[in-house]
Amino acid sequence: MANPGLDEVKRVHRVGQLMGARRAVGDAKKAIDPEAEATAHRAVDELKQALAERGPVWWGDGSPDLNRHMAKNALNADWYASLARFDHGGL
């Protein structure tokens, strides 16, 4: 999730750039061009940081950053597991 405090115009522009960088990763993989792929991956990382999706947390309430955790390994794993039962017709 991007920082909701970002200026909307800048956010939209950066998201567009991020989508282009992700396409560049795919194009480089198809072309089997490791140098272009590495450049595209760096662009993706830089844009994700600019959107505050990576890097230091943008919120200030002391909550941990769980974005890079699988739900089954997160602090709320038991709660998530209980949802999975409902989602798959368990009850």
C-alpha positions, 0 to 999 in steps of 0.5 A: 500500500502506498503512503496515503499522504502522498500527493495524488498527482505524484502518486498516480504518476509514480504508479504509472512509472511502476507499471512501466518498470514492471513491463520492462522486467517482463520484456527483458526476461522474454528477450533474455537480457540480464542487464536490462532485467537488472536495470528494470528491477532497480527501477521497480525497487526505486519506484516502490520506495518512492511510493513508500511501499518499501523502505521505512514505514510511513505510519507513526503509530508504532505498528510493525511492518507486516507487508513482507510477511506471508499471512500464515506467518504474521502476527494475526496468523490464527485469525487469517487461518479462521478466515480461510475456513470460511472462504473455502466453505469449511463452515 
